[in-house]
Amino acid sequence: MARSSLPRVAVGTVLRLGGDDWRSGRGLTQGADVVVVLANLTSADEEGWVWVCGHGPQCSYPHVESHAPCLEVLARVAALPADAP
């Protein structure tokens, strides 16, 4: 997926991903629902998928630049909110 074709989702958006909406995540239980407060999206090598980086809703430091995202998950583009106008 080309970088220009990434969905436009605002930083800070709360993404609720069902167990079938993602397939790879650091420290996550495969098939479980995941909630991520979006920090950024990056393209993946496979069409229809993006890397979602963000923080868990319980994170106390989501706006501290030196705090790396708590979560990184490979998610289906179709599971993300539609592009903003």
PDB file of N, CA, C and O in Angstrom:
ATOM      1  N   MET A   1       0.853  -1.165   0.000  1.00  0.00           N
ATOM      2  CA  MET A   1       0.000   0.000   0.000  1.00  0.00           C
ATOM      3  C   MET A   1       0.898   1.226   0.000  1.00  0.00           C
ATOM      4  O   MET A   1       1.790   1.351   0.839  1.00  0.00           O
ATOM      5  N   ALA A   2       0.670   2.100  -0.909  1.00  0.00           N
ATOM      6  CA  ALA A   2       1.476   3.312  -0.999  1.00  0.00           C
ATOM      7  C   ALA A   2       1.175   4.232   0.172  1.00  0.00           C
ATOM      8  O   ALA A   2       0.054   4.267   0.679  1.00  0.00           O
ATOM      9  N   ARG A   3       2.179   4.966   0.590  1.00  0.00           N
ATOM     10  CA  ARG A   3       2.012   5.864   1.740  1.00  0.00           C
ATOM     11  C   ARG A   3       0.871   6.847   1.511  1.00  0.00           C
ATOM     12  O   ARG A   3       0.144   7.174   2.448  1.00  0.00           O
ATOM     13  N   SER A   4       0.704   7.319   0.291  1.00  0.00           N
ATOM     14  CA  SER A   4      -0.350   8.292   0.013  1.00  0.00           C
ATOM     15  C   SER A   4      -1.743   7.684   0.129  1.00  0.00           C
ATOM     16  O   SER A   4      -2.725   8.419   0.232  1.00  0.00           O
ATOM     17  N   SER A   5      -1.848   6.367   0.115  1.00  0.00           N
ATOM     18  CA  SER A   5      -3.160   5.740   0.197  1.00  0.00           C
ATOM     19  C   SER A   5      -3.515   5.309   1.622  1.00  0.00           C
ATOM     20  O   SER A   5      -4.488   4.584   1.828  1.00  0.00           O
ATOM     21  N   LEU A   6      -2.732   5.750   2.596  1.00  0.00           N
ATOM     22  CA  LEU A   6      -3.081   5.450   3.980  1.00  0.00           C
ATOM     23  C   LEU A   6      -4.388   6.147   4.333  1.00  0.00           C
ATOM     24  O   LEU A   6      -4.625   7.278   3.909  1.00  0.00           O
ATOM     25  N   PRO A   7      -5.238   5.476   5.108  1.00  0.00           N
ATOM     26  CA  PRO A   7      -6.466   6.153   5.528  1.00  0.00           C
ATOM     27  C   PRO A   7      -6.133   7.366   6.386  1.00  0.00           C
ATOM     28  O   PRO A   7      -5.127   7.377   7.095  1.00  0.00           O
ATOM     29  N   ARG A   8      -6.966   8.368   6.320  1.00  0.00           N
ATOM     30  CA  ARG A   8      -6.772   9.565   7.151  1.00  0.00           C
ATOM     31  C   ARG A   8      -7.573   9.380   8.435  1.00  0.00           C
ATOM     32  O   ARG A   8      -8.793   9.540   8.455  1.00  0.00           O
ATOM     33  N   VAL A   9      -6.869   9.046   9.488  1.00  0.00           N
ATOM     34  CA  VAL A   9      -7.491   8.858  10.791  1.00  0.00           C
ATOM     35  C   VAL A   9      -6.744   9.773  11.757  1.00  0.00           C
ATOM     36  O   VAL A   9      -5.516   9.735  11.827  1.00  0.00           O
ATOM     37  N   ALA A  10      -7.468  10.578  12.486  1.00  0.00           N
ATOM     38  CA  ALA A  10      -6.851  11.562  13.373  1.00  0.00           C
ATOM     39  C   ALA A  10      -6.107  10.910  14.528  1.00  0.00           C
ATOM     40  O   ALA A  10      -6.569   9.933  15.117  1.00  0.00           O
ATOM     41  N   VAL A  11      -4.947  11.472  14.837  1.00  0.00           N
ATOM     42  CA  VAL A  11      -4.204  11.050  16.018  1.00  0.00           C
ATOM     43  C   VAL A  11      -5.113  11.247  17.227  1.00  0.00           C
ATOM     44  O   VAL A  11      -5.803  12.261  17.337  1.00  0.00           O
ATOM     45  N   GLY A  12      -5.106  10.278  18.123  1.00  0.00           N
ATOM     46  CA  GLY A  12      -5.963  10.336  19.304  1.00  0.00           C
ATOM     47  C   GLY A  12      -7.279   9.600  19.138  1.00  0.00           C
ATOM     48  O   GLY A  12      -8.012   9.407  20.108  1.00  0.00           O
ATOM     49  N   THR A  13      -7.588   9.182  17.897  1.00  0.00           N
ATOM     50  CA  THR A  13      -8.803   8.415  17.661  1.00  0.00           C
ATOM     51  C   THR A  13      -8.707   7.088  18.402  1.00  0.00           C
ATOM     52  O   THR A  13      -7.664   6.435  18.374  1.00  0.00           O
ATOM     53  N   VAL A  14      -9.780   6.688  19.061  1.00  0.00           N
ATOM     54  CA  VAL A  14      -9.822   5.395  19.744  1.00  0.00           C
ATOM     55  C   VAL A  14     -10.298   4.355  18.731  1.00  0.00           C
ATOM     56  O   VAL A  14     -11.419   4.426  18.227  1.00  0.00           O
ATOM     57  N   LEU A  15      -9.433   3.397  18.446  1.00  0.00           N
ATOM     58  CA  LEU A  15      -9.757   2.315  17.505  1.00  0.00           C
ATOM     59  C   LEU A  15     -10.113   1.068  18.295  1.00  0.00           C
ATOM     60  O   LEU A  15      -9.375   0.649  19.188  1.00  0.00           O
ATOM     61  N   ARG A  16     -11.246   0.483  17.959  1.00  0.00           N
ATOM     62  CA  ARG A  16     -11.652  -0.770  18.578  1.00  0.00           C
ATOM     63  C   ARG A  16     -11.568  -1.845  17.510  1.00  0.00           C
ATOM     64  O   ARG A  16     -12.378  -1.888  16.583  1.00  0.00           O
ATOM     65  N   LEU A  17     -10.580  -2.706  17.653  1.00  0.00           N
ATOM     66  CA  LEU A  17     -10.329  -3.755  16.664  1.00  0.00           C
ATOM     67  C   LEU A  17     -10.791  -5.100  17.206  1.00  0.00           C
ATOM     68  O   LEU A  17     -10.354  -5.547  18.266  1.00  0.00           O
ATOM     69  N   GLY A  18     -11.682  -5.729  16.458  1.00  0.00           N
ATOM     70  CA  GLY A  18     -12.124  -7.072  16.822  1.00  0.00           C
ATOM     71  C   GLY A  18     -11.004  -8.073  16.575  1.00  0.00           C
ATOM     72  O   GLY A  18     -10.028  -7.759  15.892  1.00  0.00           O
ATOM     73  N   GLY A  19     -11.134  -9.240  17.109  1.00  0.00           N
ATOM     74  CA  GLY A  19     -10.112 -10.277  16.978  1.00  0.00           C
ATOM     75  C   GLY A  19      -9.763 -10.639  15.542  1.00  0.00           C
ATOM     76  O   GLY A  19      -8.643 -11.073  15.269  1.00  0.00           O
ATOM     77  N   ASP A  20     -10.714 -10.465  14.616  1.00  0.00           N
ATOM     78  CA  ASP A  20     -10.462 -10.765  13.197  1.00  0.00           C
ATOM     79  C   ASP A  20      -9.950  -9.551  12.430  1.00  0.00           C
ATOM     80  O   ASP A  20      -9.648  -9.662  11.242  1.00  0.00           O
ATOM     81  N   ASP A  21      -9.846  -8.396  13.085  1.00  0.00           N
ATOM     82  CA  ASP A  21      -9.427  -7.164  12.416  1.00  0.00           C
ATOM     83  C   ASP A  21      -7.922  -6.945  12.436  1.00  0.00           C
ATOM     84  O   ASP A  21      -7.423  -6.013  11.807  1.00  0.00           O
ATOM     85  N   TRP A  22      -7.205  -7.783  13.143  1.00  0.00           N
ATOM     86  CA  TRP A  22      -5.751  -7.642  13.226  1.00  0.00           C
ATOM     87  C   TRP A  22      -5.136  -9.029  13.274  1.00  0.00           C
ATOM     88  O   TRP A  22      -5.808 -10.011  13.588  1.00  0.00           O
ATOM     89  N   ARG A  23      -3.826  -9.098  12.953  1.00  0.00           N
ATOM     90  CA  ARG A  23      -3.214 -10.423  12.962  1.00  0.00           C
ATOM     91  C   ARG A  23      -1.810 -10.478  13.543  1.00  0.00           C
ATOM     92  O   ARG A  23      -1.248 -11.565  13.674  1.00  0.00           O
ATOM     93  N   SER A  24      -1.246  -9.372  13.882  1.00  0.00           N
ATOM     94  CA  SER A  24       0.078  -9.397  14.484  1.00  0.00           C
ATOM     95  C   SER A  24       0.184  -8.233  15.437  1.00  0.00           C
ATOM     96  O   SER A  24      -0.106  -7.093  15.074  1.00  0.00           O
ATOM     97  N   GLY A  25       0.592  -8.513  16.637  1.00  0.00           N
ATOM     98  CA  GLY A  25       0.719  -7.439  17.607  1.00  0.00           C
ATOM     99  C   GLY A  25       1.676  -7.820  18.713  1.00  0.00           C
ATOM    100  O   GLY A  25       1.645  -8.935  19.233  1.00  0.00           O
ATOM    101  N   ARG A  26       2.509  -6.893  19.053  1.00  0.00           N
ATOM    102  CA  ARG A  26       3.510  -7.092  20.097  1.00  0.00           C
ATOM    103  C   ARG A  26       2.812  -7.217  21.452  1.00  0.00           C
ATOM    104  O   ARG A  26       2.116  -6.297  21.882  1.00  0.00           O
ATOM    105  N   GLY A  27       2.999  -8.351  22.120  1.00  0.00           N
ATOM    106  CA  GLY A  27       2.466  -8.549  23.457  1.00  0.00           C
ATOM    107  C   GLY A  27       0.959  -8.706  23.540  1.00  0.00           C
ATOM    108  O   GLY A  27       0.385  -8.543  24.616  1.00  0.00           O
ATOM    109  N   LEU A  28       0.306  -9.017  22.432  1.00  0.00           N
ATOM    110  CA  LEU A  28      -1.149  -9.154  22.416  1.00  0.00           C
ATOM    111  C   LEU A  28      -1.549 -10.608  22.227  1.00  0.00           C
ATOM    112  O   LEU A  28      -0.806 -11.384  21.626  1.00  0.00           O
ATOM    113  N   THR A  29      -2.715 -10.982  22.736  1.00  0.00           N
ATOM    114  CA  THR A  29      -3.239 -12.333  22.574  1.00  0.00           C
ATOM    115  C   THR A  29      -3.987 -12.415  21.250  1.00  0.00           C
ATOM    116  O   THR A  29      -4.970 -11.703  21.042  1.00  0.00           O
ATOM    117  N   GLN A  30      -3.525 -13.276  20.363  1.00  0.00           N
ATOM    118  CA  GLN A  30      -4.142 -13.416  19.043  1.00  0.00           C
ATOM    119  C   GLN A  30      -5.628 -13.726  19.174  1.00  0.00           C
ATOM    120  O   GLN A  30      -6.016 -14.595  19.954  1.00  0.00           O
ATOM    121  N   GLY A  31      -6.451 -13.025  18.420  1.00  0.00           N
ATOM    122  CA  GLY A  31      -7.891 -13.242  18.405  1.00  0.00           C
ATOM    123  C   GLY A  31      -8.661 -12.428  19.424  1.00  0.00           C
ATOM    124  O   GLY A  31      -9.892 -12.419  19.399  1.00  0.00           O
ATOM    125  N   ALA A  32      -7.967 -11.746  20.318  1.00  0.00           N
ATOM    126  CA  ALA A  32      -8.647 -10.912  21.322  1.00  0.00           C
ATOM    127  C   ALA A  32      -8.984  -9.546  20.730  1.00  0.00           C
ATOM    128  O   ALA A  32      -8.317  -9.084  19.805  1.00  0.00           O
ATOM    129  N   ASP A  33     -10.005  -8.914  21.256  1.00  0.00           N
ATOM    130  CA  ASP A  33     -10.316  -7.537  20.866  1.00  0.00           C
ATOM    131  C   ASP A  33      -9.234  -6.620  21.419  1.00  0.00           C
ATOM    132  O   ASP A  33      -8.699  -6.862  22.501  1.00  0.00           O
ATOM    133  N   VAL A  34      -8.911  -5.554  20.663  1.00  0.00           N
ATOM    134  CA  VAL A  34      -7.858  -4.625  21.057  1.00  0.00           C
ATOM    135  C   VAL A  34      -8.395  -3.200  20.940  1.00  0.00           C
ATOM    136  O   VAL A  34      -9.071  -2.858  19.970  1.00  0.00           O
ATOM    137  N   VAL A  35      -8.088  -2.382  21.932  1.00  0.00           N
ATOM    138  CA  VAL A  35      -8.436  -0.952  21.895  1.00  0.00           C
ATOM    139  C   VAL A  35      -7.125  -0.182  21.858  1.00  0.00           C
ATOM    140  O   VAL A  35      -6.257  -0.372  22.710  1.00  0.00           O
ATOM    141  N   VAL A  36      -6.990   0.698  20.855  1.00  0.00           N
ATOM    142  CA  VAL A  36      -5.766   1.475  20.658  1.00  0.00           C
ATOM    143  C   VAL A  36      -6.126   2.946  20.487  1.00  0.00           C
ATOM    144  O   VAL A  36      -7.017   3.287  19.709  1.00  0.00           O
ATOM    145  N   VAL A  37      -5.432   3.814  21.215  1.00  0.00           N
ATOM    146  CA  VAL A  37      -5.542   5.257  20.991  1.00  0.00           C
ATOM    147  C   VAL A  37      -4.456   5.584  19.970  1.00  0.00           C
ATOM    148  O   VAL A  37      -3.268   5.494  20.278  1.00  0.00           O
ATOM    149  N   LEU A  38      -4.851   5.956  18.775  1.00  0.00           N
ATOM    150  CA  LEU A  38      -3.943   6.086  17.640  1.00  0.00           C
ATOM    151  C   LEU A  38      -2.862   7.143  17.836  1.00  0.00           C
ATOM    152  O   LEU A  38      -3.144   8.284  18.200  1.00  0.00           O
ATOM    153  N   ALA A  39      -1.613   6.735  17.584  1.00  0.00           N
ATOM    154  CA  ALA A  39      -0.480   7.669  17.541  1.00  0.00           C
ATOM    155  C   ALA A  39      -0.072   7.892  16.089  1.00  0.00           C
ATOM    156  O   ALA A  39       0.196   9.025  15.688  1.00  0.00           O
ATOM    157  N   ASN A  40      -0.021   6.810  15.290  1.00  0.00           N
ATOM    158  CA  ASN A  40       0.262   6.953  13.857  1.00  0.00           C
ATOM    159  C   ASN A  40      -0.043   5.663  13.113  1.00  0.00           C
ATOM    160  O   ASN A  40      -0.179   4.590  13.702  1.00  0.00           O
ATOM    161  N   LEU A  41      -0.146   5.809  11.800  1.00  0.00           N
ATOM    162  CA  LEU A  41      -0.333   4.678  10.882  1.00  0.00           C
ATOM    163  C   LEU A  41       0.855   4.636   9.944  1.00  0.00           C
ATOM    164  O   LEU A  41       1.361   5.677   9.526  1.00  0.00           O
ATOM    165  N   THR A  42       1.300   3.439   9.613  1.00  0.00           N
ATOM    166  CA  THR A  42       2.329   3.286   8.588  1.00  0.00           C
ATOM    167  C   THR A  42       1.910   2.166   7.651  1.00  0.00           C
ATOM    168  O   THR A  42       1.165   1.262   8.028  1.00  0.00           O
ATOM    169  N   SER A  43       2.398   2.244   6.442  1.00  0.00           N
ATOM    170  CA  SER A  43       2.020   1.243   5.452  1.00  0.00           C
ATOM    171  C   SER A  43       2.623  -0.111   5.796  1.00  0.00           C
ATOM    172  O   SER A  43       3.667  -0.206   6.442  1.00  0.00           O
ATOM    173  N   ALA A  44       1.945  -1.138   5.352  1.00  0.00           N
ATOM    174  CA  ALA A  44       2.413  -2.510   5.503  1.00  0.00           C
ATOM    175  C   ALA A  44       2.792  -3.035   4.130  1.00  0.00           C
ATOM    176  O   ALA A  44       2.452  -2.424   3.117  1.00  0.00           O
ATOM    177  N   ASP A  45       3.487  -4.150   4.085  1.00  0.00           N
ATOM    178  CA  ASP A  45       3.907  -4.727   2.811  1.00  0.00           C
ATOM    179  C   ASP A  45       2.754  -5.363   2.045  1.00  0.00           C
ATOM    180  O   ASP A  45       2.883  -5.656   0.856  1.00  0.00           O
ATOM    181  N   GLU A  46       1.645  -5.575   2.711  1.00  0.00           N
ATOM    182  CA  GLU A  46       0.515  -6.262   2.097  1.00  0.00           C
ATOM    183  C   GLU A  46      -0.665  -5.309   1.906  1.00  0.00           C
ATOM    184  O   GLU A  46      -1.025  -4.578   2.828  1.00  0.00           O
ATOM    185  N   GLU A  47      -1.259  -5.313   0.732  1.00  0.00           N
ATOM    186  CA  GLU A  47      -2.408  -4.468   0.416  1.00  0.00           C
ATOM    187  C   GLU A  47      -3.554  -4.758   1.378  1.00  0.00           C
ATOM    188  O   GLU A  47      -3.839  -5.916   1.680  1.00  0.00           O
ATOM    189  N   GLY A  48      -4.209  -3.701   1.857  1.00  0.00           N
ATOM    190  CA  GLY A  48      -5.360  -3.852   2.732  1.00  0.00           C
ATOM    191  C   GLY A  48      -5.021  -3.915   4.214  1.00  0.00           C
ATOM    192  O   GLY A  48      -5.904  -4.101   5.050  1.00  0.00           O
ATOM    193  N   TRP A  49      -3.731  -3.759   4.542  1.00  0.00           N
ATOM    194  CA  TRP A  49      -3.291  -3.818   5.939  1.00  0.00           C
ATOM    195  C   TRP A  49      -2.406  -2.614   6.244  1.00  0.00           C
ATOM    196  O   TRP A  49      -1.697  -2.123   5.366  1.00  0.00           O
ATOM    197  N   VAL A  50      -2.448  -2.140   7.479  1.00  0.00           N
ATOM    198  CA  VAL A  50      -1.589  -1.040   7.937  1.00  0.00           C
ATOM    199  C   VAL A  50      -1.085  -1.365   9.345  1.00  0.00           C
ATOM    200  O   VAL A  50      -1.710  -2.115  10.095  1.00  0.00           O
ATOM    201  N   TRP A  51       0.054  -0.781   9.672  1.00  0.00           N
ATOM    202  CA  TRP A  51       0.548  -0.872  11.036  1.00  0.00           C
ATOM    203  C   TRP A  51      -0.056   0.268  11.834  1.00  0.00           C
ATOM    204  O   TRP A  51       0.073   1.436  11.465  1.00  0.00           O
ATOM    205  N   VAL A  52      -0.710  -0.073  12.917  1.00  0.00           N
ATOM    206  CA  VAL A  52      -1.316   0.898  13.830  1.00  0.00           C
ATOM    207  C   VAL A  52      -0.423   0.974  15.062  1.00  0.00           C
ATOM    208  O   VAL A  52      -0.203  -0.031  15.740  1.00  0.00           O
ATOM    209  N   CYS A  53       0.084   2.151  15.347  1.00  0.00           N
ATOM    210  CA  CYS A  53       0.883   2.372  16.554  1.00  0.00           C
ATOM    211  C   CYS A  53       0.105   3.303  17.463  1.00  0.00           C
ATOM    212  O   CYS A  53      -0.476   4.290  17.010  1.00  0.00           O
ATOM    213  N   GLY A  54       0.099   2.988  18.732  1.00  0.00           N
ATOM    214  CA  GLY A  54      -0.632   3.837  19.655  1.00  0.00           C
ATOM    215  C   GLY A  54      -0.454   3.408  21.092  1.00  0.00           C
ATOM    216  O   GLY A  54       0.510   2.732  21.452  1.00  0.00           O
ATOM    217  N   HIS A  55      -1.399   3.813  21.891  1.00  0.00           N
ATOM    218  CA  HIS A  55      -1.347   3.575  23.324  1.00  0.00           C
ATOM    219  C   HIS A  55      -2.617   2.871  23.764  1.00  0.00           C
ATOM    220  O   HIS A  55      -3.677   3.036  23.161  1.00  0.00           O
ATOM    221  N   GLY A  56      -2.498   2.094  24.813  1.00  0.00           N
ATOM    222  CA  GLY A  56      -3.679   1.517  25.423  1.00  0.00           C
ATOM    223  C   GLY A  56      -4.455   2.624  26.110  1.00  0.00           C
ATOM    224  O   GLY A  56      -3.864   3.622  26.521  1.00  0.00           O
ATOM    225  N   PRO A  57      -5.763   2.473  26.246  1.00  0.00           N
ATOM    226  CA  PRO A  57      -6.558   3.524  26.870  1.00  0.00           C
ATOM    227  C   PRO A  57      -6.152   3.801  28.319  1.00  0.00           C
ATOM    228  O   PRO A  57      -6.438   4.878  28.841  1.00  0.00           O
ATOM    229  N   GLN A  58      -5.504   2.861  28.961  1.00  0.00           N
ATOM    230  CA  GLN A  58      -5.071   3.029  30.346  1.00  0.00           C
ATOM    231  C   GLN A  58      -3.709   3.721  30.460  1.00  0.00           C
ATOM    232  O   GLN A  58      -3.265   4.000  31.574  1.00  0.00           O
ATOM    233  N   CYS A  59      -3.031   4.005  29.337  1.00  0.00           N
ATOM    234  CA  CYS A  59      -1.710   4.630  29.353  1.00  0.00           C
ATOM    235  C   CYS A  59      -1.796   6.039  29.930  1.00  0.00           C
ATOM    236  O   CYS A  59      -2.667   6.823  29.552  1.00  0.00           O
ATOM    237  N   SER A  60      -0.893   6.350  30.844  1.00  0.00           N
ATOM    238  CA  SER A  60      -0.877   7.674  31.481  1.00  0.00           C
ATOM    239  C   SER A  60      -0.043   8.693  30.711  1.00  0.00           C
ATOM    240  O   SER A  60      -0.069   9.880  31.034  1.00  0.00           O
ATOM    241  N   TYR A  61       0.698   8.243  29.690  1.00  0.00           N
ATOM    242  CA  TYR A  61       1.641   9.122  29.014  1.00  0.00           C
ATOM    243  C   TYR A  61       1.466   9.172  27.496  1.00  0.00           C
ATOM    244  O   TYR A  61       2.475   9.205  26.791  1.00  0.00           O
ATOM    245  N   PRO A  62       0.259   9.178  26.957  1.00  0.00           N
ATOM    246  CA  PRO A  62       0.118   9.120  25.502  1.00  0.00           C
ATOM    247  C   PRO A  62       0.611  10.353  24.764  1.00  0.00           C
ATOM    248  O   PRO A  62       0.867  10.276  23.562  1.00  0.00           O
ATOM    249  N   HIS A  63       0.753  11.488  25.440  1.00  0.00           N
ATOM    250  CA  HIS A  63       1.142  12.718  24.760  1.00  0.00           C
ATOM    251  C   HIS A  63       2.582  13.126  25.047  1.00  0.00           C
ATOM    252  O   HIS A  63       2.999  14.224  24.677  1.00  0.00           O
ATOM    253  N   VAL A  64       3.337  12.261  25.696  1.00  0.00           N
ATOM    254  CA  VAL A  64       4.735  12.553  25.981  1.00  0.00           C
ATOM    255  C   VAL A  64       5.562  12.016  24.818  1.00  0.00           C
ATOM    256  O   VAL A  64       5.603  10.806  24.596  1.00  0.00           O
ATOM    257  N   GLU A  65       6.226  12.907  24.071  1.00  0.00           N
ATOM    258  CA  GLU A  65       6.935  12.502  22.857  1.00  0.00           C
ATOM    259  C   GLU A  65       7.967  11.413  23.096  1.00  0.00           C
ATOM    260  O   GLU A  65       8.150  10.543  22.244  1.00  0.00           O
ATOM    261  N   SER A  66       8.645  11.441  24.232  1.00  0.00           N
ATOM    262  CA  SER A  66       9.698  10.459  24.474  1.00  0.00           C
ATOM    263  C   SER A  66       9.139   9.090  24.864  1.00  0.00           C
ATOM    264  O   SER A  66       9.890   8.120  24.961  1.00  0.00           O
ATOM    265  N   HIS A  67       7.825   9.006  25.089  1.00  0.00           N
ATOM    266  CA  HIS A  67       7.195   7.733  25.444  1.00  0.00           C
ATOM    267  C   HIS A  67       6.796   7.009  24.163  1.00  0.00           C
ATOM    268  O   HIS A  67       5.898   7.440  23.439  1.00  0.00           O
ATOM    269  N   ALA A  68       7.472   5.918  23.904  1.00  0.00           N
ATOM    270  CA  ALA A  68       7.164   5.135  22.693  1.00  0.00           C
ATOM    271  C   ALA A  68       5.750   4.566  22.775  1.00  0.00           C
ATOM    272  O   ALA A  68       5.248   4.319  23.872  1.00  0.00           O
ATOM    273  N   PRO A  69       5.095   4.353  21.620  1.00  0.00           N
ATOM    274  CA  PRO A  69       3.760   3.763  21.646  1.00  0.00           C
ATOM    275  C   PRO A  69       3.760   2.422  22.389  1.00  0.00           C
ATOM    276  O   PRO A  69       4.688   1.623  22.267  1.00  0.00           O
ATOM    277  N   CYS A  70       2.710   2.204  23.146  1.00  0.00           N
ATOM    278  CA  CYS A  70       2.558   0.976  23.932  1.00  0.00           C
ATOM    279  C   CYS A  70       2.211  -0.213  23.046  1.00  0.00           C
ATOM    280  O   CYS A  70       2.578  -1.350  23.342  1.00  0.00           O
ATOM    281  N   LEU A  71       1.491   0.065  21.947  1.00  0.00           N
ATOM    282  CA  LEU A  71       0.958  -0.993  21.100  1.00  0.00           C
ATOM    283  C   LEU A  71       1.356  -0.777  19.646  1.00  0.00           C
ATOM    284  O   LEU A  71       1.429   0.353  19.163  1.00  0.00           O
ATOM    285  N   GLU A  72       1.607  -1.871  18.974  1.00  0.00           N
ATOM    286  CA  GLU A  72       1.819  -1.860  17.529  1.00  0.00           C
ATOM    287  C   GLU A  72       1.118  -3.096  16.995  1.00  0.00           C
ATOM    288  O   GLU A  72       1.414  -4.218  17.405  1.00  0.00           O
ATOM    289  N   VAL A  73       0.193  -2.881  16.082  1.00  0.00           N
ATOM    290  CA  VAL A  73      -0.626  -3.984  15.599  1.00  0.00           C
ATOM    291  C   VAL A  73      -0.849  -3.852  14.095  1.00  0.00           C
ATOM    292  O   VAL A  73      -1.075  -2.752  13.590  1.00  0.00           O
ATOM    293  N   LEU A  74      -0.787  -4.963  13.390  1.00  0.00           N
ATOM    294  CA  LEU A  74      -1.062  -5.007  11.958  1.00  0.00           C
ATOM    295  C   LEU A  74      -2.565  -5.189  11.799  1.00  0.00           C
ATOM    296  O   LEU A  74      -3.116  -6.227  12.165  1.00  0.00           O
ATOM    297  N   ALA A  75      -3.223  -4.172  11.251  1.00  0.00           N
ATOM    298  CA  ALA A  75      -4.687  -4.154  11.210  1.00  0.00           C
ATOM    299  C   ALA A  75      -5.217  -4.027   9.791  1.00  0.00           C
ATOM    300  O   ALA A  75      -4.553  -3.494   8.902  1.00  0.00           O
ATOM    301  N   ARG A  76      -6.424  -4.529   9.606  1.00  0.00           N
ATOM    302  CA  ARG A  76      -7.114  -4.380   8.318  1.00  0.00           C
ATOM    303  C   ARG A  76      -7.515  -2.924   8.119  1.00  0.00           C
ATOM    304  O   ARG A  76      -8.036  -2.289   9.036  1.00  0.00           O
ATOM    305  N   VAL A  77      -7.278  -2.405   6.945  1.00  0.00           N
ATOM    306  CA  VAL A  77      -7.706  -1.047   6.617  1.00  0.00           C
ATOM    307  C   VAL A  77      -9.225  -0.935   6.766  1.00  0.00           C
ATOM    308  O   VAL A  77      -9.732   0.085   7.231  1.00  0.00           O
ATOM    309  N   ALA A  78      -9.943  -1.978   6.373  1.00  0.00           N
ATOM    310  CA  ALA A  78     -11.407  -1.963   6.439  1.00  0.00           C
ATOM    311  C   ALA A  78     -11.937  -1.818   7.863  1.00  0.00           C
ATOM    312  O   ALA A  78     -13.094  -1.442   8.048  1.00  0.00           O
ATOM    313  N   ALA A  79     -11.118  -2.108   8.869  1.00  0.00           N
ATOM    314  CA  ALA A  79     -11.544  -2.015  10.269  1.00  0.00           C
ATOM    315  C   ALA A  79     -11.397  -0.601  10.821  1.00  0.00           C
ATOM    316  O   ALA A  79     -11.872  -0.306  11.918  1.00  0.00           O
ATOM    317  N   LEU A  80     -10.736   0.275  10.058  1.00  0.00           N
ATOM    318  CA  LEU A  80     -10.511   1.642  10.511  1.00  0.00           C
ATOM    319  C   LEU A  80     -11.664   2.531  10.085  1.00  0.00           C
ATOM    320  O   LEU A  80     -12.371   2.214   9.129  1.00  0.00           O
ATOM    321  N   PRO A  81     -11.864   3.655  10.792  1.00  0.00           N
ATOM    322  CA  PRO A  81     -12.924   4.581  10.381  1.00  0.00           C
ATOM    323  C   PRO A  81     -12.676   5.099   8.977  1.00  0.00           C
ATOM    324  O   PRO A  81     -11.529   5.162   8.533  1.00  0.00           O
ATOM    325  N   ALA A  82     -13.719   5.465   8.284  1.00  0.00           N
ATOM    326  CA  ALA A  82     -13.593   6.009   6.932  1.00  0.00           C
ATOM    327  C   ALA A  82     -12.780   7.300   6.958  1.00  0.00           C
ATOM    328  O   ALA A  82     -12.738   8.000   7.969  1.00  0.00           O
ATOM    329  N   ASP A  83     -12.141   7.602   5.843  1.00  0.00           N
ATOM    330  CA  ASP A  83     -11.344   8.833   5.729  1.00  0.00           C
ATOM    331  C   ASP A  83     -12.164  10.053   6.122  1.00  0.00           C
ATOM    332  O   ASP A  83     -13.354  10.161   5.824  1.00  0.00           O
ATOM    333  N   ALA A  84     -11.488  10.956   6.794  1.00  0.00           N
ATOM    334  CA  ALA A  84     -12.136  12.223   7.149  1.00  0.00           C
ATOM    335  C   ALA A  84     -12.230  13.092   5.899  1.00  0.00           C
ATOM    336  O   ALA A  84     -11.406  12.955   4.994  1.00  0.00           O
ATOM    337  N   PRO A  85     -13.211  13.976   5.832  1.00  0.00           N
ATOM    338  CA  PRO A  85     -13.339  14.848   4.644  1.00  0.00           C
ATOM    339  C   PRO A  85     -12.180  15.817   4.519  1.00  0.00           C
ATOM    340  O   PRO A  85     -12.139  16.612   3.580  1.00  0.00           O
TER     341      PRO A  85
END
